[in-house]
Amino acid sequence: MSLAQLHYTSAPQGPDGPDGPDGPDGPGSRFTAVTPGIPRSLLNEAEPLLGYEPPRDAPEHPGAAELAAFPQAFSHTLLSDGTRLLARAVRTGANGGGPAGSHTHAVLLPGDAGLPGGGLPISAWNSSRWASAAPVGGSPAQLEALPPSGLLGREALVGFAASRGPWLPGFLASLRELTEEAPGPRDADRAARIVLVERDSADVALWIALACAVLPRDRADLLTFTTYTRRPRDARQRIVGVLPGDAPEPDGFDHRCRVHDCTAPVPAERTSTDIWAGIAARVWLGRAPELFAEAAALPGGVFSPGALAVVALCADLAPGPDGRTAAAGWAQTHARALGEARLHRLVEAFQAGAEDRTAAEFAALTRLFTALPEDLGQRLAAGLALELRAGVADSGPGITRPVELLRVADVLGVDCTDLLPGLARRLARSLLADPEAADTPGLLTVLEEHFELRTALLSALDALAAEDPPAAVRLLGRTSLALTGVQALPHLRMCAGAPWTPAAGGGDGLAALHAALRACGVSPFTDPLVLRTAVRLVWDGGAPAPGEARRLLSETGSDAHRAAGTWRTLVRAALDTPAGTAPTDTGVDDADAAALAHDLLRCFPDELEPRVRGALLLLEFAGEIGAGRAGPPWTERVLALRAEAEPVEPAVLARVFGTLTRRLLSEERPEGELYALIHCGEPELLTAYATAAQEERVRDRLRTAPAYAADCFIAWSSLPGANRAWDRTRTSLLDKVLRPAVRALSEEDTASVERCLERAGLHRAEEFRAWNRPGALSRLSRRFGGLGRPR
C-alpha cells in the first residue's frame, strides 16, 4: 500500500525563479505536491500544522553547516476525522542566494492502522525516505514505507536515559498523567501536554521514543508529538519540544502543561509522590526497558507500581522502599499470576537485606506472608528475621517503627522476647518525653496484643516515674494506659492518683503524703524510694513547712530519708522556707525552723556539707536565743556562724537576724549586747534591728510602758558617732519610731518616762527633755555628741 503524501513549501519573497513569480519556486507558503484524492477539507485542516517557523536567532542566509543545525519539526498529529498526520519540516536553502525557506513532507495514516511494517510513528524520525524538497513535476513519488533510521535503538535510549537521570522521574510522572487522559481530536486544545526544553530537536525525539518504549503498544501508536515548535501554547500535540529561548515559565504556563527544562540546572533530588514514576526511572537507569512490556502483561498493566516493581525485583533491579512495598502489596493479591518460579524469585529478592526498608514495607510483607504457601512464607520469615530483630532493637529516635516491627515479627513468628526489656525502656522514655505518642493506634494495639511488652513497659514506666514523677503524671493524664494486673507499680499508682497536694489533705501536707503512700500500696520502710516519689508529688519540687518537716522526720525516721535522699528536702524546709510574721519575740515559725535544724544536725551528721551545717547551726543558735537558753555573747556568735555558712540563704538570715534583734529590743538583753550590735557596724543586722523596732509590738509597748520607752531612748541615743551605719539607724529610730510614740503619751506617762530616766542618771532626763522640747526635732538629736553616753 502506498502512503498518501503532502509536500508543503515555504519560500521567502525574493528574486523570481526561472518559472516566474507563479512557478513552483515562487515566494509564499503552499502545497507543492499532494497525492490525488485527499479531500480539500483535510488539506485545509492540515495546512496550519505543516508550516515551519525558524528559531528567533536563526540567520537569514544560512550556509550548509548552519542549515544542518536547524531543528527538525517532526510531528504526529490527530486530525478531526481520526486520520493521523505524520510530518517532517526542515529548513532549506534559497535559490539565487536569497533568504532560506522550509519544506515539509507529510504522510497520512489511517486512524486504525500504523506505519507499514508495524513501526511506531516516532520510529520514522530521520528516515531516509523523507524529502527535503518538492518532487519534480509536482506529483509525489509512490511511498510504500518509512524505514527507521536506527538512531532510536535500544542502546541509544538506554544511554540517553542515563544522561537525563535527574529529569526522568518527573517526566515519567507527567507521562503517566498524560496517558490516563485520552482526549479525542476535538479536545486536543484542552488536553494536558508535556513541554520538553532541549537544545537539539533530536533529544526531544529521544524523549518521545523513550516514552513510547514505556507505553503499551496501542497507546504509543496514538501518542501525538512534535519535536520542535516556536509556539508551545498553540501546539495540538501531547508532547511538545521547544528550544531554550521559547521555553515557557513552569509556574506561569498553562496549568494543564508540565514543563521539563533539561537545559536548566539539574533539579534538586526530592522524593517523588508518584511511586510508579520512581520505579520506571530505576528501570531505565538499570538498562532494562524490556521490563515495561513484561509488566504490561501482568494484572494492573504497565502503570501498576506493584506489577512493575515485581518484574524489577525478579530482574535483580532495586525499585526502592516504596517500590518494594508496592510489589509486596501487588503480590499478595496476584501471587498466582506470577507462577511458581517467579514467585520463588520474588521471595528471594525480599529476603535480601535492605537498609532502607520501612515499617510500611514490613507491614506489606506481613500481609504477603499470609498469602504465600507455607514453605515460601517460612523462607520469607527466616530471611527477614535479622532485619526485624535489628529494627526492634534500634535505639534511634521515635517509637513507631520498633513497635510496628514487633507486630510484624509476631506475625512472622520471629522471636524477640529477649529484646522486650530494652524496647520497653526506650518506649517508656519516649512516652514520658512525648505523652501524645501514647495514644497512637499502633501502640495501643500492640500493647493489647503483647502481654510481655505491656508488662515490661509498665515496669519501665514505674522506674522512670520514681525519677520524674511530674512527667509520669502528665503521661497518665493523657493516656488510657490501665494499671490493672498483679504488678505493684507503686510509683505509677501514686502518679495516677495525683494531684497529691496539701489542699487534698485539708491544707495538711502530711495528710496528703499519707494518702499518696496509701495509694501506692508499699511502705516507705520496705521501699524508701516511694517516700521520695510521694514527697515530690505532694510538694511539687518544693519543701514542706518546717513544722511539717519535723513531723515527717519523726514519723519516718532518718534511715528512710537517708535511703530515699529526701533528707535534702528536709534541709530545704529548714533553710529555704521564708519566715512568717512572728506574734511573739520568738515566733512559731522560727521556733519550728530552729527545732528542725537541731533535728537535722542530730540525724544526718555525716551527710551535711560544712556550709549547710553552719547554716543549720546558725538556725539552731537563733532558736536558743529566742527560747532564752543561749548565754552571751549573742551578736558575736551569730556573726561568726554566719561567716562559716556563707553564702547564707536569705530565709535563714531573716530568721536569725529577726530573732536576735527582737531579743536586743527586749529590756532583758544581756549587758553589753547592745554595744556589740552598735560596734559591729553590720548594715544588714542594723537594718533588721530597725525593722524589728518598727513592728507594732514595739510601738505598742512604747505607748503603754514608760519604762520601756525610757530604755529605748537610752539605747537609741547611745554612742553617737560610733559608726555611720549606727548613726543612720539610731537617728531614724529616734525621729520615726520613738518621737511619735512619746508625743502621743499623756503628761502623766511622759512624767513617768522622765522619772525612769532620772533613776538612770539626771543627765538622761535632761537630754530627754531637750530632745522632746517642741521644735527641737532632730536638730537636738544630732547634738548628742557628748550626751547620753551609756554608763
TANORDA-V497534 format. One record per residue. RES is the residue in one small letter. SS is DSSP state (H for helix, E for strand, C for the rest). PHI is phi in whole degrees, -180 to 180 (* if undefined). Layout:
res=[RES RES]
ss=[SS SS]
phi=[PHI PHI]
This chain:
res=[m s l a q l h y t s a p q g p d g p d g p d g p d g p g s r f t a v t p g i p r s l l n e a e p l l g y e p p r d a p e h p g a a e l a a f p q a f s h t l l s d g t r l l a r a v r t g a n g g g p a g s h t h a v l l p g d a g l p g g g l p i s a w n s s r w a s a a p v g g s p a q l e a l p p s g l l g r e a l v g f a a s r g p w l p g f l a s l r e l t e e a p g p r d a d r a a r i v l v e r d s a d v a l w i a l a c a v l p r d r a d l l t f t t y t r r p r d a r q r i v g v l p g d a p e p d g f d h r c r v h d c t a p v p a e r t s t d i w a g i a a r v w l g r a p e l f a e a a a l p g g v f s p g a l a v v a l c a d l a p g p d g r t a a a g w a q t h a r a l g e a r l h r l v e a f q a g a e d r t a a e f a a l t r l f t a l p e d l g q r l a a g l a l e l r a g v a d s g p g i t r p v e l l r v a d v l g v d c t d l l p g l a r r l a r s l l a d p e a a d t p g l l t v l e e h f e l r t a l l s a l d a l a a e d p p a a v r l l g r t s l a l t g v q a l p h l r m c a g a p w t p a a g g g d g l a a l h a a l r a c g v s p f t d p l v l r t a v r l v w d g g a p a p g e a r r l l s e t g s d a h r a a g t w r t l v r a a l d t p a g t a p t d t g v d d a d a a a l a h d l l r c f p d e l e p r v r g a l l l l e f a g e i g a g r a g p p w t e r v l a l r a e a e p v e p a v l a r v f g t l t r r l l s e e r p e g e l y a l i h c g e p e l l t a y a t a a q e e r v r d r l r t a p a y a a d c f i a w s s l p g a n r a w d r t r t s l l d k v l r p a v r a l s e e d t a s v e r c l e r a g l h r a e e f r a w n r p g a l s r l s r r f g g l g r p r]
ss=[C C C E E E E E E E E C C C C C C C C C C C C C C C C E E E E E E E C C C C C H H H H H H H H H H H C C C C C C C C C C C C C H H H H H H C C C E E E E E E C C C C C E E E E E E E E E C C H H H C C C E E E E E E E E E C C C C C C C C C C C H H H H C C C C C C C C C C C H H H C C C C C C C C C C C C C C C H H H H H H H H H H C H H H H H H H H H H H H H H H H C C C C H H H H H H C C E E E E E C C C H H H H H H H H H H H H H H C C H H H H H H C C E E C C C C C H H H C C C C E E E E C H H H C C C C C C C C C C E E E E E C C C C C C C C C C C C C H H H H H H H H H H H C C C C H H H H H H H C C C C C C C C H H H H H H H H H H C C C C C H H H H H H H H H H H H H H H H H H H H H H H H H H H H H H H H C C C C C C C H H H H H H H H H H H H H C C H H H H H H H H H H H H H H H H H H H C C C C C C C H H H H H H H H H H H H H C C C C H H H H H H H H H H H H H H H H H C H H H H H C H H H H H H H H H C H H H H H H H H H H H H H H H H H C H H H H H H H H H H C C C C C C C C C C C H H H H H H H C C C C C H H H H C C C H H H H H H H H H H H H C C C C C C C C H H H H H H H H H H H C C C C C C H H H H H H H H H H H C H H H H H H H C C H H H H H H H H H H C C C C C C C C C C C H H H H H H H H H H H H H H H H C C C C C C H H H H H H H H H H H H H H H H H H C C C C C C C H H H H H H H H H H C C C C C H H H H H H H H H H H H H H H C C C C C C C C H H H H H H H H C C H H H H H H H H H H H C C H H H H H H H H H C H H H H H H H H H H H C C C C C C C H H H H H H H H H H H H H H H H H H H H C C C H H H H H H H H H H H H H H C H H H H H H H H H H H C C C C H H H H H C C C C C C C C C C]
phi=[* -97 -79 -70 -123 -136 -117 -132 -122 -122 -115 -75 -67 -178 -59 -64 -74 -67 -95 86 -64 -100 -78 -64 -99 -71 -70 106 -109 -168 -73 -107 -162 -141 -63 -57 97 -79 -60 -64 -62 -69 -63 -65 -72 -77 -54 -64 -89 -101 -70 -130 -111 -68 -58 -62 -100 -73 -70 -75 -123 -73 -87 -63 -67 -69 -61 -66 -85 -65 -68 -95 -98 -99 -134 -134 -130 -92 -91 -66 -91 94 -69 -112 -109 -109 -138 -129 -114 -134 -83 -123 -75 -119 -77 69 81 -78 -63 -74 -122 -150 -140 -119 -114 -133 -129 -104 -115 -61 -62 -104 -144 -100 -68 -56 91 83 -73 -76 -53 -66 -66 -83 -55 60 -62 -69 -88 -75 -94 -110 -152 -66 -66 -67 90 81 -122 -65 -72 -63 -126 -88 -162 -122 -63 -65 -80 87 -79 -113 -71 -57 -64 -65 -68 -62 -65 -65 -58 -64 -73 -115 -51 -63 -94 -60 -58 -65 -63 -67 -64 -64 -64 -62 -60 -65 -78 -72 -102 -123 -75 -81 -62 -77 -100 -59 -69 -101 -78 -68 -138 -112 -109 -106 -103 -139 -82 -130 -63 -64 -69 -64 -60 -67 -59 -66 -64 -63 -62 -66 -70 -83 -73 -58 -56 -66 -78 -64 -67 -101 -68 -96 -164 -147 -82 -159 -156 -86 -129 -64 -66 -97 -70 -97 -84 -84 -119 -127 -102 -138 -82 -55 -68 -107 -71 -77 -72 -57 -82 -103 -86 -56 -63 -82 -109 -114 -97 -122 -94 -87 -102 -83 -56 -58 -65 -64 -69 -147 -72 -83 -83 -95 -64 -60 -62 -64 -68 -62 -64 -64 -65 -63 -69 -87 60 -136 -65 -64 -69 -65 -66 -66 -68 -62 -83 -94 -57 100 79 -64 -90 -82 -57 -66 -63 -66 -67 -63 -67 -66 -62 -68 -97 65 -100 -94 -87 84 -62 -65 -66 -65 -63 -64 -64 -64 -65 -67 -66 -59 -88 -120 -58 -67 -70 -84 84 -64 -66 -72 -66 -61 -64 -65 -62 -62 -65 -70 -68 -62 -63 -142 -68 -99 -66 -100 -64 -64 -67 -60 -63 -66 -67 -63 -66 -64 -55 -71 -99 -85 -58 -57 -65 -70 -61 -66 -64 -63 -62 -64 -70 -96 -58 -62 -64 -63 -65 -65 -68 -66 -86 -62 -98 -70 -67 90 -120 -63 -64 -59 -67 -65 -68 -65 -64 -62 -60 -62 -65 -82 77 -89 -77 -125 -57 -69 -92 -64 -59 -65 -63 -63 -65 -66 -64 -64 -62 -65 -67 -67 -76 -138 -59 -63 -67 -69 -95 -68 -56 -61 -69 -60 -66 -68 -70 -70 -83 -116 -62 -62 -67 -61 -62 -65 -66 -63 -65 -66 -65 -64 -64 -72 -63 -66 -88 -141 -58 -59 -65 -67 -63 -63 -65 -69 -78 -111 -122 -94 -64 -84 -104 -76 122 -94 -69 -68 49 -63 -70 -65 -66 -65 -67 -68 -89 -62 -87 -100 -115 -53 -63 -68 -106 69 90 -100 -64 -67 -64 -65 -63 -62 -65 -65 -69 -66 -67 -77 77 -131 -77 -66 -76 -81 -133 -59 -65 -67 -63 -62 -62 -63 -62 -66 -73 -73 -103 49 83 -92 -143 -71 -68 -55 -65 -63 -63 -63 -66 -63 -66 -67 -70 -94 86 -74 -63 -64 -69 -67 -70 -83 79 -79 -60 -65 -64 -65 -64 -63 -61 -76 -93 -107 -70 -63 -75 -89 -79 -83 -80 -127 -60 -93 84 -65 -61 -64 -66 -64 -64 -66 -66 -64 -60 -61 -65 -67 -63 -79 -87 -128 -65 -90 -90 -79 -78 -57 -64 -65 -59 -62 -66 -67 -61 -62 -65 -61 -65 -62 -63 -66 -63 -64 -85 80 -96 -88 -89 -68 -85 -87 -60 -61 -66 -61 -70 -69 -66 -61 -61 -74 -101 -64 -77 -82 -61 -56 -65 -65 -61 -65 -65 -66 -63 -64 -64 -63 -70 -66 -70 -69 -86 -86 -73 -94 -65 -65 -61 95 -68 -64 -69 -64 -64 -64 -76 -67 60 -76 -58 -67 -69 -68 -65 -62 -63 -65 -65 -63 -67 -95 -67 -61 -58 -71 -61 -67 -67 -62 -82 -117 -124 -56 -65 -70 -64 -64 -62 -68 -63 -61 -66 -83 -103 -81 46 -64 86 -61 -166 -64 -60 -70 -60 -64 -68 -67 -62 -63 -69 -64 -79 -103 -112 -74 -59 -60 -69 -67 -62 -86 -75 -75 -63 -66 -68 -63 -63 -62 -61 -65 -65 -62 -70 -64 -66 -84 143 -59 -63 -64 -66 -63 -63 -65 -63 -65 -69 -90 -64 -56 91 -70 47 -80 -62 -73 -65 -78 -95 -77 -60 -110 -105 67 -73 -63 -123]
